[in-house]
Amino acid sequence: FSVLCSAILSSYLLGERLNLLGKLGCMLSLVGSTVMVIHAPEDEEVTTLDEMSSKLKEPGFLAYAAILLAVCLLLIFYLAPRYGQSNILIYLTICSVIGAFSVSSVKGLGIAIKGFFAGRPVLQHPLTWILLITLVASITTQINYLNKSLDIFNTSLVFPIYYVLFTTIVITTSIILFKEWVTMTVVDIIGTVCGFLTIILGVFLLHAFKDMDVSLGNLPQVLQSGQQAPVTRDDKNILIEVDNSSVAPEDKPKVFMIYT
Protein backbone atom coordinates (compact mmCIF):
# COMPACT_ATOMS: atom_id res chain seq x y z
CA PHE A 1 0.00 0.00 0.00
CA SER A 2 2.84 2.41 0.79
CA VAL A 3 4.44 1.81 -2.62
CA LEU A 4 1.26 2.39 -4.56
CA CYS A 5 0.16 5.31 -2.38
CA SER A 6 3.48 7.13 -2.64
CA ALA A 7 3.61 6.62 -6.41
CA ILE A 8 0.09 7.95 -6.91
CA LEU A 9 0.48 10.90 -4.54
CA SER A 10 3.84 11.93 -6.00
CA SER A 11 2.27 11.82 -9.45
CA TYR A 12 -0.66 14.06 -8.52
CA LEU A 13 0.83 16.32 -5.83
CA LEU A 14 4.48 16.65 -6.86
CA GLY A 15 4.06 16.49 -10.62
CA GLU A 16 6.35 13.47 -10.95
CA ARG A 17 5.32 11.34 -13.90
CA LEU A 18 5.06 7.59 -13.52
CA ASN A 19 4.76 5.82 -16.88
CA LEU A 20 3.09 2.52 -17.63
CA LEU A 21 6.23 0.47 -17.08
CA GLY A 22 6.81 2.21 -13.75
CA LYS A 23 3.30 1.30 -12.62
CA LEU A 24 3.88 -2.31 -13.64
CA GLY A 25 7.19 -2.22 -11.75
CA CYS A 26 5.42 -1.01 -8.60
CA MET A 27 2.86 -3.78 -8.86
CA LEU A 28 5.49 -6.46 -9.46
CA SER A 29 7.58 -5.21 -6.53
CA LEU A 30 4.56 -5.29 -4.26
CA VAL A 31 3.52 -8.75 -5.47
CA GLY A 32 7.04 -10.13 -5.08
CA SER A 33 7.38 -8.74 -1.57
CA THR A 34 3.98 -10.15 -0.62
CA VAL A 35 4.94 -13.60 -1.93
CA MET A 36 8.15 -13.49 0.12
CA VAL A 37 6.26 -12.53 3.27
CA ILE A 38 3.66 -15.26 2.71
CA HIS A 39 6.28 -17.99 2.30
CA ALA A 40 8.58 -16.74 5.06
CA PRO A 41 8.34 -18.96 8.17
CA GLU A 42 6.73 -17.66 11.32
CA ASP A 43 8.79 -16.09 14.10
CA GLU A 44 10.06 -18.31 16.86
CA GLU A 45 8.36 -17.56 20.15
CA VAL A 46 10.60 -15.37 22.34
CA THR A 47 9.02 -14.12 25.55
CA THR A 48 11.84 -12.80 27.76
CA LEU A 49 14.84 -10.52 27.38
CA ASP A 50 17.16 -13.32 28.42
CA GLU A 51 15.95 -15.42 25.49
CA MET A 52 16.34 -12.43 23.18
CA SER A 53 19.83 -11.82 24.53
CA SER A 54 20.84 -15.41 23.85
CA LYS A 55 19.57 -15.07 20.27
CA LEU A 56 21.55 -11.88 19.71
CA LYS A 57 24.76 -13.45 21.09
CA GLU A 58 24.77 -16.40 18.71
CA PRO A 59 27.81 -16.48 16.38
CA GLY A 60 25.74 -16.60 13.20
CA PHE A 61 23.84 -13.43 13.99
CA LEU A 62 26.93 -11.65 15.31
CA ALA A 63 28.75 -12.36 12.04
CA TYR A 64 25.73 -11.21 10.03
CA ALA A 65 25.43 -8.01 12.10
CA ALA A 66 29.14 -7.32 11.69
CA ILE A 67 28.84 -7.68 7.91
CA LEU A 68 25.84 -5.32 7.83
CA LEU A 69 27.65 -2.77 9.98
CA ALA A 70 30.77 -2.93 7.78
CA VAL A 71 28.66 -2.48 4.63
CA CYS A 72 26.82 0.43 6.21
CA LEU A 73 30.05 2.19 7.24
CA LEU A 74 31.50 1.66 3.77
CA LEU A 75 28.41 3.17 2.18
CA ILE A 76 28.27 6.14 4.57
CA PHE A 77 31.92 7.17 4.60
CA TYR A 78 33.15 6.12 1.16
CA LEU A 79 30.40 5.57 -1.41
CA ALA A 80 27.83 8.12 -0.27
CA PRO A 81 30.09 11.21 -0.62
CA ARG A 82 31.18 10.10 -4.10
CA TYR A 83 28.13 8.48 -5.68
CA GLY A 84 25.20 9.34 -3.43
CA GLN A 85 24.11 12.29 -5.57
CA SER A 86 23.93 10.20 -8.75
CA ASN A 87 23.06 6.64 -7.67
CA ILE A 88 19.68 6.10 -6.04
CA LEU A 89 20.74 2.79 -4.48
CA ILE A 90 23.42 4.27 -2.20
CA TYR A 91 21.20 6.18 0.24
CA LEU A 92 18.41 3.60 0.07
CA THR A 93 20.78 0.73 0.79
CA ILE A 94 22.00 2.58 3.88
CA CYS A 95 18.42 2.98 5.07
CA SER A 96 17.63 -0.67 4.39
CA VAL A 97 20.76 -2.05 6.09
CA ILE A 98 20.15 0.12 9.15
CA GLY A 99 16.57 -1.15 9.09
CA ALA A 100 17.82 -4.58 10.12
CA PHE A 101 19.02 -3.12 13.43
CA SER A 102 15.89 -1.05 13.97
CA VAL A 103 13.54 -4.00 13.43
CA SER A 104 15.57 -6.23 15.75
CA SER A 105 15.52 -3.46 18.37
CA VAL A 106 11.76 -3.05 18.03
CA LYS A 107 11.34 -6.80 18.49
CA GLY A 108 13.37 -6.73 21.72
CA LEU A 109 11.70 -3.57 23.03
CA GLY A 110 8.30 -5.12 22.40
CA ILE A 111 9.29 -7.99 24.65
CA ALA A 112 10.57 -5.51 27.24
CA ILE A 113 7.30 -3.56 27.23
CA LYS A 114 5.30 -6.74 27.71
CA GLY A 115 7.60 -7.71 30.58
CA PHE A 116 7.25 -4.25 32.14
CA PHE A 117 3.47 -4.50 32.30
CA ALA A 118 3.83 -8.05 33.62
CA GLY A 119 5.87 -6.73 36.56
CA ARG A 120 9.29 -7.96 35.47
CA PRO A 121 12.42 -5.89 36.25
CA VAL A 122 13.11 -5.04 32.58
CA LEU A 123 14.46 -1.55 33.37
CA GLN A 124 17.38 -3.10 35.25
CA HIS A 125 18.25 -5.32 32.29
CA PRO A 126 21.11 -3.79 30.23
CA LEU A 127 19.68 -5.16 26.97
CA THR A 128 16.69 -2.81 27.27
CA TRP A 129 18.85 0.31 27.14
CA ILE A 130 21.12 -1.14 24.45
CA LEU A 131 18.11 -1.82 22.26
CA LEU A 132 16.68 1.64 22.95
CA ILE A 133 19.92 3.41 21.99
CA THR A 134 20.25 1.22 18.88
CA LEU A 135 16.67 2.00 17.87
CA VAL A 136 17.10 5.77 18.24
CA ALA A 137 20.40 5.79 16.33
CA SER A 138 19.12 3.56 13.52
CA ILE A 139 15.86 5.45 13.02
CA THR A 140 17.69 8.79 13.01
CA THR A 141 20.08 7.51 10.35
CA GLN A 142 17.25 6.10 8.27
CA ILE A 143 15.31 9.38 8.33
CA ASN A 144 18.42 11.36 7.45
CA TYR A 145 19.37 9.37 4.36
CA LEU A 146 15.79 8.82 3.27
CA ASN A 147 15.24 12.59 3.24
CA LYS A 148 18.47 13.05 1.27
CA SER A 149 17.25 10.54 -1.26
CA LEU A 150 13.86 12.24 -1.54
CA ASP A 151 15.54 15.62 -2.10
CA ILE A 152 17.50 14.30 -5.08
CA PHE A 153 15.51 11.53 -6.75
CA ASN A 154 11.97 10.98 -7.91
CA THR A 155 9.59 10.08 -5.09
CA SER A 156 7.85 7.45 -7.20
CA LEU A 157 11.22 5.70 -7.54
CA VAL A 158 12.48 6.12 -3.98
CA PHE A 159 9.65 4.46 -2.08
CA PRO A 160 9.27 1.28 -4.18
CA ILE A 161 13.02 0.59 -4.23
CA TYR A 162 13.32 1.37 -0.52
CA TYR A 163 10.34 -0.87 0.24
CA VAL A 164 11.85 -3.78 -1.69
CA LEU A 165 15.34 -3.46 -0.17
CA PHE A 166 14.03 -2.94 3.35
CA THR A 167 11.64 -5.91 3.18
CA THR A 168 14.32 -8.22 1.80
CA ILE A 169 16.90 -7.34 4.45
CA VAL A 170 14.37 -7.50 7.29
CA ILE A 171 13.20 -10.96 6.25
CA THR A 172 16.81 -12.13 5.94
CA THR A 173 17.60 -10.75 9.39
CA SER A 174 14.59 -12.45 10.93
CA ILE A 175 15.51 -15.77 9.33
CA ILE A 176 19.08 -15.59 10.65
CA LEU A 177 18.16 -14.29 14.10
CA PHE A 178 15.45 -16.85 14.82
CA LYS A 179 16.82 -19.66 12.58
CA GLU A 180 13.57 -19.82 10.67
CA TRP A 181 15.25 -21.40 7.64
CA VAL A 182 15.43 -24.71 9.50
CA THR A 183 11.65 -25.13 9.35
CA MET A 184 11.21 -23.91 5.76
CA THR A 185 9.66 -26.43 3.36
CA VAL A 186 10.48 -26.84 -0.32
CA VAL A 187 7.34 -24.91 -1.26
CA ASP A 188 8.37 -22.00 0.96
CA ILE A 189 11.88 -21.96 -0.50
CA ILE A 190 10.53 -21.94 -4.07
CA GLY A 191 7.99 -19.26 -3.17
CA THR A 192 10.67 -17.08 -1.58
CA VAL A 193 12.96 -17.39 -4.61
CA CYS A 194 10.11 -16.64 -7.02
CA GLY A 195 9.10 -13.64 -4.96
CA PHE A 196 12.64 -12.32 -4.97
CA LEU A 197 12.93 -12.72 -8.75
CA THR A 198 9.64 -10.88 -9.14
CA ILE A 199 11.02 -8.05 -7.02
CA ILE A 200 14.12 -7.83 -9.23
CA LEU A 201 11.95 -7.63 -12.36
CA GLY A 202 9.74 -4.95 -10.81
CA VAL A 203 12.68 -2.79 -9.75
CA PHE A 204 14.23 -3.17 -13.21
CA LEU A 205 11.05 -2.00 -14.94
CA LEU A 206 10.69 0.84 -12.48
CA HIS A 207 14.24 2.13 -12.75
CA ALA A 208 15.40 1.30 -16.28
CA PHE A 209 12.49 2.84 -18.19
CA LYS A 210 11.58 5.76 -15.93
CA ASP A 211 12.40 8.38 -18.60
CA MET A 212 10.31 6.81 -21.36
CA ASP A 213 6.95 8.31 -22.24
CA VAL A 214 4.93 5.09 -22.25
CA SER A 215 1.20 4.94 -21.57
CA LEU A 216 -1.78 2.95 -22.78
CA GLY A 217 -2.70 5.75 -25.15
CA ASN A 218 0.62 6.02 -27.00
CA LEU A 219 1.71 2.39 -26.63
CA PRO A 220 1.07 1.52 -30.33
CA GLN A 221 3.09 4.56 -31.44
CA VAL A 222 5.97 3.61 -29.11
CA LEU A 223 6.03 0.08 -30.47
CA GLN A 224 6.05 1.36 -34.06
CA SER A 225 8.66 4.08 -33.50
CA GLY A 226 11.50 1.69 -34.20
CA GLN A 227 10.03 0.80 -37.61
CA GLN A 228 9.85 4.32 -39.09
CA ALA A 229 11.23 4.85 -42.57
CA PRO A 230 14.56 6.68 -42.84
CA VAL A 231 14.40 10.41 -43.52
CA THR A 232 15.33 11.35 -47.06
CA ARG A 233 17.59 14.33 -47.50
CA ASP A 234 17.82 16.58 -50.52
CA ASP A 235 21.00 17.79 -52.21
CA LYS A 236 21.04 21.08 -50.29
CA ASN A 237 21.19 19.35 -46.91
CA ILE A 238 23.97 17.09 -48.11
CA LEU A 239 25.98 20.06 -49.37
CA ILE A 240 25.51 21.92 -46.06
CA GLU A 241 26.74 18.90 -44.06
CA VAL A 242 29.78 18.52 -46.29
CA ASP A 243 30.54 22.21 -46.11
CA ASN A 244 30.27 22.24 -42.25
CA SER A 245 32.40 19.13 -41.82
CA SER A 246 35.32 19.67 -39.46
CA VAL A 247 37.39 16.93 -41.05
CA ALA A 248 38.91 18.07 -44.32
CA PRO A 249 41.84 16.50 -46.13
CA GLU A 250 43.13 19.86 -47.28
CA ASP A 251 42.74 23.40 -46.02
CA LYS A 252 41.68 24.73 -49.40
CA PRO A 253 38.46 26.42 -50.42
CA LYS A 254 35.96 24.12 -52.06
CA VAL A 255 33.61 24.94 -54.90
CA PHE A 256 30.45 22.93 -55.38
CA MET A 257 28.83 22.87 -58.79
CA ILE A 258 25.26 21.77 -59.32
CA TYR A 259 24.27 20.73 -62.80
CA THR A 260 20.63 20.89 -63.79
C-alpha positions in Angstrom: 0.0 0.0 0.0 2.8 2.4 0.8 4.4 1.8 -2.6 1.3 2.4 -4.6 0.2 5.3 -2.4 3.5 7.1 -2.6 3.6 6.6 -6.4 0.1 8.0 -6.9 0.5 10.9 -4.5 3.8 11.9 -6.0 2.3 11.8 -9.4 -0.7 14.1 -8.5 0.8 16.3 -5.8 4.5 16.7 -6.9 4.1 16.5 -10.6 6.4 13.5 -11.0 5.3 11.3 -13.9 5.1 7.6 -13.5 4.8 5.8 -16.9 3.1 2.5 -17.6 6.2 0.5 -17.1 6.8 2.2 -13.7 3.3 1.3 -12.6 3.9 -2.3 -13.6 7.2 -2.2 -11.8 5.4 -1.0 -8.6 2.9 -3.8 -8.9 5.5 -6.5 -9.5 7.6 -5.2 -6.5 4.6 -5.3 -4.3 3.5 -8.7 -5.5 7.0 -10.1 -5.1 7.4 -8.7 -1.6 4.0 -10.2 -0.6 4.9 -13.6 -1.9 8.2 -13.5 0.1 6.3 -12.5 3.3 3.7 -15.3 2.7 6.3 -18.0 2.3 8.6 -16.7 5.1 8.3 -19.0 8.2 6.7 -17.7 11.3 8.8 -16.1 14.1 10.1 -18.3 16.9 8.4 -17.6 20.2 10.6 -15.4 22.3 9.0 -14.1 25.6 11.8 -12.8 27.8 14.8 -10.5 27.4 17.2 -13.3 28.4 15.9 -15.4 25.5 16.3 -12.4 23.2 19.8 -11.8 24.5 20.8 -15.4 23.8 19.6 -15.1 20.3 21.6 -11.9 19.7 24.8 -13.4 21.1 24.8 -16.4 18.7 27.8 -16.5 16.4 25.7 -16.6 13.2 23.8 -13.4 14.0 26.9 -11.6 15.3 28.7 -12.4 12.0 25.7 -11.2 10.0 25.4 -8.0 12.1 29.1 -7.3 11.7 28.8 -7.7 7.9 25.8 -5.3 7.8 27.7 -2.8 10.0 30.8 -2.9 7.8 28.7 -2.5 4.6 26.8 0.4 6.2 30.1 2.2 7.2 31.5 1.7 3.8 28.4 3.2 2.2 28.3 6.1 4.6 31.9 7.2 4.6 33.2 6.1 1.2 30.4 5.6 -1.4 27.8 8.1 -0.3 30.1 11.2 -0.6 31.2 10.1 -4.1 28.1 8.5 -5.7 25.2 9.3 -3.4 24.1 12.3 -5.6 23.9 10.2 -8.8 23.1 6.6 -7.7 19.7 6.1 -6.0 20.7 2.8 -4.5 23.4 4.3 -2.2 21.2 6.2 0.2 18.4 3.6 0.1 20.8 0.7 0.8 22.0 2.6 3.9 18.4 3.0 5.1 17.6 -0.7 4.4 20.8 -2.1 6.1 20.2 0.1 9.2 16.6 -1.1 9.1 17.8 -4.6 10.1 19.0 -3.1 13.4 15.9 -1.0 14.0 13.5 -4.0 13.4 15.6 -6.2 15.7 15.5 -3.5 18.4 11.8 -3.1 18.0 11.3 -6.8 18.5 13.4 -6.7 21.7 11.7 -3.6 23.0 8.3 -5.1 22.4 9.3 -8.0 24.7 10.6 -5.5 27.2 7.3 -3.6 27.2 5.3 -6.7 27.7 7.6 -7.7 30.6 7.3 -4.2 32.1 3.5 -4.5 32.3 3.8 -8.1 33.6 5.9 -6.7 36.6 9.3 -8.0 35.5 12.4 -5.9 36.2 13.1 -5.0 32.6 14.5 -1.6 33.4 17.4 -3.1 35.3 18.2 -5.3 32.3 21.1 -3.8 30.2 19.7 -5.2 27.0 16.7 -2.8 27.3 18.9 0.3 27.1 21.1 -1.1 24.5 18.1 -1.8 22.3 16.7 1.6 23.0 19.9 3.4 22.0 20.2 1.2 18.9 16.7 2.0 17.9 17.1 5.8 18.2 20.4 5.8 16.3 19.1 3.6 13.5 15.9 5.4 13.0 17.7 8.8 13.0 20.1 7.5 10.4 17.2 6.1 8.3 15.3 9.4 8.3 18.4 11.4 7.4 19.4 9.4 4.4 15.8 8.8 3.3 15.2 12.6 3.2 18.5 13.1 1.3 17.2 10.5 -1.3 13.9 12.2 -1.5 15.5 15.6 -2.1 17.5 14.3 -5.1 15.5 11.5 -6.7 12.0 11.0 -7.9 9.6 10.1 -5.1 7.8 7.4 -7.2 11.2 5.7 -7.5 12.5 6.1 -4.0 9.6 4.5 -2.1 9.3 1.3 -4.2 13.0 0.6 -4.2 13.3 1.4 -0.5 10.3 -0.9 0.2 11.9 -3.8 -1.7 15.3 -3.5 -0.2 14.0 -2.9 3.4 11.6 -5.9 3.2 14.3 -8.2 1.8 16.9 -7.3 4.5 14.4 -7.5 7.3 13.2 -11.0 6.2 16.8 -12.1 5.9 17.6 -10.7 9.4 14.6 -12.5 10.9 15.5 -15.8 9.3 19.1 -15.6 10.6 18.2 -14.3 14.1 15.5 -16.8 14.8 16.8 -19.7 12.6 13.6 -19.8 10.7 15.2 -21.4 7.6 15.4 -24.7 9.5 11.6 -25.1 9.3 11.2 -23.9 5.8 9.7 -26.4 3.4 10.5 -26.8 -0.3 7.3 -24.9 -1.3 8.4 -22.0 1.0 11.9 -22.0 -0.5 10.5 -21.9 -4.1 8.0 -19.3 -3.2 10.7 -17.1 -1.6 13.0 -17.4 -4.6 10.1 -16.6 -7.0 9.1 -13.6 -5.0 12.6 -12.3 -5.0 12.9 -12.7 -8.8 9.6 -10.9 -9.1 11.0 -8.0 -7.0 14.1 -7.8 -9.2 11.9 -7.6 -12.4 9.7 -5.0 -10.8 12.7 -2.8 -9.8 14.2 -3.2 -13.2 11.1 -2.0 -14.9 10.7 0.8 -12.5 14.2 2.1 -12.7 15.4 1.3 -16.3 12.5 2.8 -18.2 11.6 5.8 -15.9 12.4 8.4 -18.6 10.3 6.8 -21.4 6.9 8.3 -22.2 4.9 5.1 -22.2 1.2 4.9 -21.6 -1.8 2.9 -22.8 -2.7 5.8 -25.2 0.6 6.0 -27.0 1.7 2.4 -26.6 1.1 1.5 -30.3 3.1 4.6 -31.4 6.0 3.6 -29.1 6.0 0.1 -30.5 6.0 1.4 -34.1 8.7 4.1 -33.5 11.5 1.7 -34.2 10.0 0.8 -37.6 9.9 4.3 -39.1 11.2 4.9 -42.6 14.6 6.7 -42.8 14.4 10.4 -43.5 15.3 11.3 -47.1 17.6 14.3 -47.5 17.8 16.6 -50.5 21.0 17.8 -52.2 21.0 21.1 -50.3 21.2 19.3 -46.9 24.0 17.1 -48.1 26.0 20.1 -49.4 25.5 21.9 -46.1 26.7 18.9 -44.1 29.8 18.5 -46.3 30.5 22.2 -46.1 30.3 22.2 -42.3 32.4 19.1 -41.8 35.3 19.7 -39.5 37.4 16.9 -41.0 38.9 18.1 -44.3 41.8 16.5 -46.1 43.1 19.9 -47.3 42.7 23.4 -46.0 41.7 24.7 -49.4 38.5 26.4 -50.4 36.0 24.1 -52.1 33.6 24.9 -54.9 30.4 22.9 -55.4 28.8 22.9 -58.8 25.3 21.8 -59.3 24.3 20.7 -62.8 20.6 20.9 -63.8 
